[in-house]
Amino acid sequence: MTGVPASAGGSGAQGASGAKPVRGGKLGAAAVDQASLWNVANLLTMARLLLVPGFVMLLLGNGGYDPAWRSFAWAAFAVAMITDLFDGHLARTYNLVTDFGKIADPIADKAIMGAALICLSWLGDLPWWVTGVILGRELGITLLRFWVIRYGVIPASRGGKMKTLAQGTAVGMYVLALTGPLASLRFWVMAVAVVLTVVTGLDYVKQAVVLRRQGMAEARAAAAESAREAAK
């Protein structure tokens, strides 16, 4: 009880307590402290949500066919796609995962993509069936995740990431007022995105069915084991 700070005791104090400084301790503590609603990952997600109405106004500005307004809309869409890459990475790397982020992140992703597809179809740039296939797939996969959530989580696959990249690239090309060969190229990029959307969607269905069957089999086995233990 001398009132002397522990650091003043030098190595003797360190030896008495048996504690050693942990490298990166301050950084780790900071990361834990940031794991709240207002951490950087959640702020990026919220920014992406706020971009949606601005993106729609820019895309439909001046009748929806002004190249300048469409360029600004593309910039907003690109920012949204970039923040989508960073917020999840930051959350996982620095332990910033929150319940809000788990819910808001996929909503933000679907909101910006859905807004872009619906607006493009409304303007006549993109067939409605393409919008229906992509949005129908996203809604279906979301429902599938809830269907099997008690048995486990369906992980994001490499094909799913390729689908997201293809969709983002294709939609971005349609948002821009492209002409000539680039206008033709965007059709093929969107075709690839639609194929990946369907193929990866079917793969998710397969994974969901397998996961549910495994979970139900494990639950039955556990119930049978409990019954045997109770009968002893």
N, C-alpha and C positions, 0 to 999 in steps of 0.2 A: 504494500500500500504506500509506495513512495511517491506516486503521482508522476513518475518518469515514464514517458512514452516508450512502448516496447522497442521501437526502432533505436532508441538511445542505448539500449542494452547490448547492441552489437551482436556478435556471434554467441555470447553467453546467453542472452535472452532467447535467441533462436534455438540454442541447444536445450534450454530448460523447457521450452514449450513443445519441442519436437516438431514444430511446424516449419515448413519451407515455403518460400514464395512460389506461387504457381505461375509459370510462364503463360502470358496471355490472359491472366485472371481478370484484369480490368476489361479486356475486350469481351470475354465471356460474360461477365456481369452485365456489361452494357447491352449485349445481345439479348440477355434474359429480360432486362428492364424494358427493352423496346417491344417485347412480345405482348403488346396491348393493342387496342383498337386503332390507335394512332401511330402505328409503326409504318415504315416506309413502304413495305409491300402492300399494306391495305390502302395507303394513300394513293399509290399507283392504280390500284383497282378502282377506287372511287373516282379518280381522274378519268379513267377509261369510261366509267358509267356516265360521267358528266359530259364526255365528248359526244355521246350518242345524239342528243338533240341538236348540238351544234353541227355535227356531221350531216344530219338530215337537212337542216336549213341550208347548208352550203351546197349540198348535192342538188336540192330542188330550187336553189336560188336563180332568179331571172328566168324562170320557166323550166329549169332543169337541163338546158342544153347549151349553156354558156361555158365555153372552154376554160375561162378564167375561174369561174365558180367551181367547176368540176375539178380543177387543179387544186384549189384550196380544200375541197372535200377529200381529195386523194391524200393530201398532206395530213388531214385529221385522221383518216383511216389508217395511214401508215404509222402515225404516233400510237394509235390504239393497239395495233398489232405488235409494235415494239415493246410497249409497256406490258403486254400479255406475256412476252418472253421473259421480261425481267422480274415481274412481281413474284411469280412462282419460284424462280431461281433464288431470289433474295430470301423468300420465306423459308425455303428448305435449308439454305446455306447458313443463315444466321438465326435459326430457330425462332422465326417470326410467324409460325403457323397459328392462326386463330380460327375460332368457329365462324366469325364473320367472313374471314377470307375464304374459307372452304365453301361458303354459300355464295358470296358476292362474286368471286372470280369466275366461275362458270356462267353466272348470269350476265356478267359484263361481256364475256366472250360471245355468248349467243345474242346479246342485245345489239352489239355493233354489227355482227355478221347478218343477223336477221333484218336489221334496219336497212343495210346496204342492199340485200337481195330484194326485199319488198319494194324499195324505192326504184331500183333498176328495172324490175318487172313492171311497175306502175308507169314508168317512163317509156316502156316498150323496148328497152335495150336488151332485156333478158327474158326468155320464155318463162311463163309462170310455172310450167312443170319442173323446170330446173330448181326454182325457188322452193317448190313443194317437196321435191326429193331431198334437198339438203336440209331444210327445216324439219321435215318429217323424220329424217334420220336422227337429227339431234334430239328431238323430243322423245323419240322411241328409245334411244340409248339412255336418256335421263330416267325414263320410267323403268327401264331394265335394271339400272343401278339400284333404284329403290326396291325393286322386286327381289333382288338377291342380297340386299345390304345386311340382312341378319346372318348370312352365311359367309360373307367376305366382300372384298372390294375388287372390282374388275380393273386391273391395271391398264394404264395407257400404253398402247403398243406402238412399235415403230411405224406401222402402217397408219395408225391414227395421227401420228405427228406429221407424216408425209401428206396425209389428207388435209390437215390444217394448213400446212404450207401451200399446198396446191390451191386450196380454196382462197386463202388470203391473196395469193398472187393473181389468180384469175379475177376475183372480185375487184382488186385494185386496178387491173387493166381495164375492166369494164367501167369503173368510175371515171377514169381518164377519158377524154374525148379523142380517142385514137382513130386514125384513118389509115388506109392503105394496107400494107402487109401486116402491120402491128394489129390492126383491127381483125384481120383473118387469124393471126396467131392467138389472140385471146380466146377465140372460139375453141381452138384445140386445147389450150390450157384449161379452159373450163370443162371440156370433155373429159380430160384426165382427172380433174377434181371430182366430177360426178361419178366416174368409175370407181375412184378410190373411196368416195363416200358410200357407195353401195357395198363394195367388197368389204371394207372395214366394218360396216354396219352388220353385215351377215356374220363376220368373225366375232363381233361382240355378242350377238345372239347365241352363237355356239358356246362361247365362254360362259355366258350367263346360265345356260341350260346345264352345262357340265358342273359349274360351281354350285348350283342349286341342288343337283342330284348328289354331289359329294357331301354337301352340308346336311341334307336330309338323311343320307346313309350314316353319317357320323352321329347325328342326333339320335337315330334309332339304336345304334350300337351303344351309345352312352346310356340311353334309357334301359336297354336290356341289361347292361352291366349293373346299373343301379338296382334293378329289380332282383338280380341274382344276389347282390350284396345284402339287400333287405331280407331275402328269404333265408339267409344263413342264420 
